[in-house]
Amino acid sequence: MRVLLVEDVDDNRYLARCLLESAGHVVEEALNGADALDRAERSHPDLILLDMSLPIVDGWEVLRRLRADPALAAIPVVALTAHAMAGDKERILEAGARGYIPKPLNVPSFVQQVVDCTLPQSP
């Protein structure tokens, strides 16, 4: 699976990339929301892992723009975020994310969480 990993914190990005690549996934990185939108448009990844707190264009706006663009709207987006207050997960899913993975990452289950979010959703 080709994954666009959008994360501005070096350690978080390194950990997620290592875990995904060790499971056989191809990872492209973006460090901010503007770069994420550009890369998504150029490469049409199979999945976007999106931090919600990003510089330049935040994850909320990235998600809104992805969902509004007919060429990108079908790409599954999974929020990879420290937003873990009551209601945050529901707000993120309502905004159009396919899944929600809280930080810090749960290393043993991270890759399976990602895969689970890519499975077809039941109606």
C-alpha positions as protocol buffer text, in pm:
chain_id: "A"
residue {
  index: 1
  type: MET
  ca { x: 0 y: 0 z: 0 }
}
residue {
  index: 2
  type: ARG
  ca { x: 125 y: 350 z: -82 }
}
residue {
  index: 3
  type: VAL
  ca { x: 86 y: 574 z: 222 }
}
residue {
  index: 4
  type: LEU
  ca { x: 123 y: 950 z: 243 }
}
residue {
  index: 5
  type: LEU
  ca { x: 238 y: 1021 z: 600 }
}
residue {
  index: 6
  type: VAL
  ca { x: 169 y: 1381 z: 699 }
}
residue {
  index: 7
  type: GLU
  ca { x: 348 y: 1459 z: 1024 }
}
residue {
  index: 8
  type: ASP
  ca { x: 560 y: 1757 z: 1127 }
}
residue {
  index: 9
  type: VAL
  ca { x: 731 y: 1601 z: 1432 }
}
residue {
  index: 10
  type: ASP
  ca { x: 1047 y: 1417 z: 1327 }
}
residue {
  index: 11
  type: ASP
  ca { x: 1031 y: 1142 z: 1592 }
}
residue {
  index: 12
  type: ASN
  ca { x: 664 y: 1064 z: 1521 }
}
residue {
  index: 13
  type: ARG
  ca { x: 726 y: 1057 z: 1147 }
}
residue {
  index: 14
  type: TYR
  ca { x: 1030 y: 834 z: 1185 }
}
residue {
  index: 15
  type: LEU
  ca { x: 848 y: 583 z: 1406 }
}
residue {
  index: 16
  type: ALA
  ca { x: 540 y: 562 z: 1183 }
}
residue {
  index: 17
  type: ARG
  ca { x: 753 y: 531 z: 870 }
}
residue {
  index: 18
  type: CYS
  ca { x: 968 y: 252 z: 1017 }
}
residue {
  index: 19
  type: LEU
  ca { x: 664 y: 55 z: 1133 }
}
residue {
  index: 20
  type: LEU
  ca { x: 485 y: 91 z: 799 }
}
residue {
  index: 21
  type: GLU
  ca { x: 790 y: 11 z: 585 }
}
residue {
  index: 22
  type: SER
  ca { x: 876 y: -293 z: 799 }
}
residue {
  index: 23
  type: ALA
  ca { x: 527 y: -423 z: 714 }
}
residue {
  index: 24
  type: GLY
  ca { x: 594 y: -376 z: 340 }
}
residue {
  index: 25
  type: HIS
  ca { x: 419 y: -45 z: 277 }
}
residue {
  index: 26
  type: VAL
  ca { x: 566 y: 233 z: 63 }
}
residue {
  index: 27
  type: VAL
  ca { x: 574 y: 564 z: 252 }
}
residue {
  index: 28
  type: GLU
  ca { x: 590 y: 918 z: 116 }
}
residue {
  index: 29
  type: GLU
  ca { x: 624 y: 1201 z: 367 }
}
residue {
  index: 30
  type: ALA
  ca { x: 486 y: 1552 z: 395 }
}
residue {
  index: 31
  type: LEU
  ca { x: 585 y: 1791 z: 675 }
}
residue {
  index: 32
  type: ASN
  ca { x: 295 y: 2035 z: 653 }
}
residue {
  index: 33
  type: GLY
  ca { x: -56 y: 2062 z: 518 }
}
residue {
  index: 34
  type: ALA
  ca { x: 31 y: 2254 z: 203 }
}
residue {
  index: 35
  type: ASP
  ca { x: 289 y: 1992 z: 106 }
}
residue {
  index: 36
  type: ALA
  ca { x: 38 y: 1716 z: 186 }
}
residue {
  index: 37
  type: LEU
  ca { x: -219 y: 1859 z: -55 }
}
residue {
  index: 38
  type: ASP
  ca { x: 42 y: 1895 z: -329 }
}
residue {
  index: 39
  type: ARG
  ca { x: 172 y: 1540 z: -282 }
}
residue {
  index: 40
  type: ALA
  ca { x: -178 y: 1391 z: -266 }
}
residue {
  index: 41
  type: GLU
  ca { x: -266 y: 1559 z: -594 }
}
residue {
  index: 42
  type: ARG
  ca { x: 52 y: 1436 z: -763 }
}
residue {
  index: 43
  type: SER
  ca { x: 75 y: 1080 z: -629 }
}
residue {
  index: 44
  type: HIS
  ca { x: -282 y: 975 z: -539 }
}
residue {
  index: 45
  type: PRO
  ca { x: -174 y: 751 z: -249 }
}
residue {
  index: 46
  type: ASP
  ca { x: -380 y: 454 z: -131 }
}
residue {
  index: 47
  type: LEU
  ca { x: -406 y: 609 z: 214 }
}
residue {
  index: 48
  type: ILE
  ca { x: -324 y: 937 z: 388 }
}
residue {
  index: 49
  type: LEU
  ca { x: -217 y: 934 z: 754 }
}
residue {
  index: 50
  type: LEU
  ca { x: -286 y: 1290 z: 863 }
}
residue {
  index: 51
  type: ASP
  ca { x: -173 y: 1473 z: 1175 }
}
residue {
  index: 52
  type: MET
  ca { x: -442 y: 1727 z: 1261 }
}
residue {
  index: 53
  type: SER
  ca { x: -202 y: 1986 z: 1411 }
}
residue {
  index: 54
  type: LEU
  ca { x: 19 y: 2093 z: 1123 }
}
residue {
  index: 55
  type: PRO
  ca { x: 198 y: 2412 z: 1022 }
}
residue {
  index: 56
  type: ILE
  ca { x: 97 y: 2625 z: 723 }
}
residue {
  index: 57
  type: VAL
  ca { x: -235 y: 2442 z: 658 }
}
residue {
  index: 58
  type: ASP
  ca { x: -372 y: 2242 z: 952 }
}
residue {
  index: 59
  type: GLY
  ca { x: -508 y: 1889 z: 922 }
}
residue {
  index: 60
  type: TRP
  ca { x: -869 y: 2004 z: 950 }
}
residue {
  index: 61
  type: GLU
  ca { x: -830 y: 2222 z: 642 }
}
residue {
  index: 62
  type: VAL
  ca { x: -637 y: 1951 z: 456 }
}
residue {
  index: 63
  type: LEU
  ca { x: -919 y: 1706 z: 525 }
}
residue {
  index: 64
  type: ARG
  ca { x: -1181 y: 1960 z: 414 }
}
residue {
  index: 65
  type: ARG
  ca { x: -995 y: 2028 z: 86 }
}
residue {
  index: 66
  type: LEU
  ca { x: -939 y: 1659 z: 15 }
}
residue {
  index: 67
  type: ARG
  ca { x: -1308 y: 1583 z: 61 }
}
residue {
  index: 68
  type: ALA
  ca { x: -1407 y: 1878 z: -159 }
}
residue {
  index: 69
  type: ASP
  ca { x: -1182 y: 1772 z: -449 }
}
residue {
  index: 70
  type: PRO
  ca { x: -1352 y: 1508 z: -668 }
}
residue {
  index: 71
  type: ALA
  ca { x: -1012 y: 1372 z: -776 }
}
residue {
  index: 72
  type: LEU
  ca { x: -899 y: 1317 z: -415 }
}
residue {
  index: 73
  type: ALA
  ca { x: -1221 y: 1266 z: -220 }
}
residue {
  index: 74
  type: ALA
  ca { x: -1210 y: 885 z: -236 }
}
residue {
  index: 75
  type: ILE
  ca { x: -863 y: 854 z: -81 }
}
residue {
  index: 76
  type: PRO
  ca { x: -907 y: 718 z: 272 }
}
residue {
  index: 77
  type: VAL
  ca { x: -771 y: 953 z: 538 }
}
residue {
  index: 78
  type: VAL
  ca { x: -680 y: 835 z: 885 }
}
residue {
  index: 79
  type: ALA
  ca { x: -621 y: 1099 z: 1151 }
}
residue {
  index: 80
  type: LEU
  ca { x: -299 y: 1038 z: 1338 }
}
residue {
  index: 81
  type: THR
  ca { x: -341 y: 1281 z: 1622 }
}
residue {
  index: 82
  type: ALA
  ca { x: -291 y: 1384 z: 1981 }
}
residue {
  index: 83
  type: HIS
  ca { x: -645 y: 1528 z: 1979 }
}
residue {
  index: 84
  type: ALA
  ca { x: -783 y: 1284 z: 2233 }
}
residue {
  index: 85
  type: MET
  ca { x: -1037 y: 1485 z: 2429 }
}
residue {
  index: 86
  type: ALA
  ca { x: -1398 y: 1375 z: 2460 }
}
residue {
  index: 87
  type: GLY
  ca { x: -1565 y: 1421 z: 2122 }
}
residue {
  index: 88
  type: ASP
  ca { x: -1245 y: 1467 z: 1919 }
}
residue {
  index: 89
  type: LYS
  ca { x: -1266 y: 1127 z: 1752 }
}
residue {
  index: 90
  type: GLU
  ca { x: -1629 y: 1186 z: 1656 }
}
residue {
  index: 91
  type: ARG
  ca { x: -1552 y: 1535 z: 1518 }
}
residue {
  index: 92
  type: ILE
  ca { x: -1265 y: 1398 z: 1310 }
}
residue {
  index: 93
  type: LEU
  ca { x: -1475 y: 1114 z: 1168 }
}
residue {
  index: 94
  type: GLU
  ca { x: -1764 y: 1353 z: 1094 }
}
residue {
  index: 95
  type: ALA
  ca { x: -1520 y: 1579 z: 907 }
}
residue {
  index: 96
  type: GLY
  ca { x: -1451 y: 1293 z: 667 }
}
residue {
  index: 97
  type: ALA
  ca { x: -1170 y: 1083 z: 811 }
}
residue {
  index: 98
  type: ARG
  ca { x: -1201 y: 707 z: 766 }
}
residue {
  index: 99
  type: GLY
  ca { x: -1023 y: 637 z: 1092 }
}
residue {
  index: 100
  type: TYR
  ca { x: -865 y: 779 z: 1403 }
}
residue {
  index: 101
  type: ILE
  ca { x: -537 y: 667 z: 1561 }
}
residue {
  index: 102
  type: PRO
  ca { x: -437 y: 852 z: 1879 }
}
residue {
  index: 103
  type: LYS
  ca { x: -81 y: 950 z: 1966 }
}
residue {
  index: 104
  type: PRO
  ca { x: 139 y: 835 z: 2117 }
}
residue {
  index: 105
  type: LEU
  ca { x: 132 y: 543 z: 1878 }
}
residue {
  index: 106
  type: ASN
  ca { x: 70 y: 196 z: 2014 }
}
residue {
  index: 107
  type: VAL
  ca { x: 371 y: 33 z: 1848 }
}
residue {
  index: 108
  type: PRO
  ca { x: 252 y: -331 z: 1862 }
}
residue {
  index: 109
  type: SER
  ca { x: -87 y: -253 z: 1706 }
}
residue {
  index: 110
  type: PHE
  ca { x: -16 y: 51 z: 1487 }
}
residue {
  index: 111
  type: VAL
  ca { x: 17 y: -123 z: 1150 }
}
residue {
  index: 112
  type: GLN
  ca { x: -295 y: -333 z: 1215 }
}
residue {
  index: 113
  type: GLN
  ca { x: -486 y: -18 z: 1312 }
}
residue {
  index: 114
  type: VAL
  ca { x: -384 y: 139 z: 980 }
}
residue {
  index: 115
  type: VAL
  ca { x: -487 y: -171 z: 783 }
}
residue {
  index: 116
  type: ASP
  ca { x: -819 y: -191 z: 967 }
}
residue {
  index: 117
  type: CYS
  ca { x: -899 y: 166 z: 864 }
}
residue {
  index: 118
  type: THR
  ca { x: -851 y: 79 z: 496 }
}
residue {
  index: 119
  type: LEU
  ca { x: -1105 y: -202 z: 496 }
}
residue {
  index: 120
  type: PRO
  ca { x: -1433 y: -129 z: 318 }
}
residue {
  index: 121
  type: GLN
  ca { x: -1684 y: 34 z: 549 }
}
residue {
  index: 122
  type: SER
  ca { x: -2019 y: -127 z: 605 }
}
residue {
  index: 123
  type: PRO
  ca { x: -2323 y: 82 z: 504 }
}
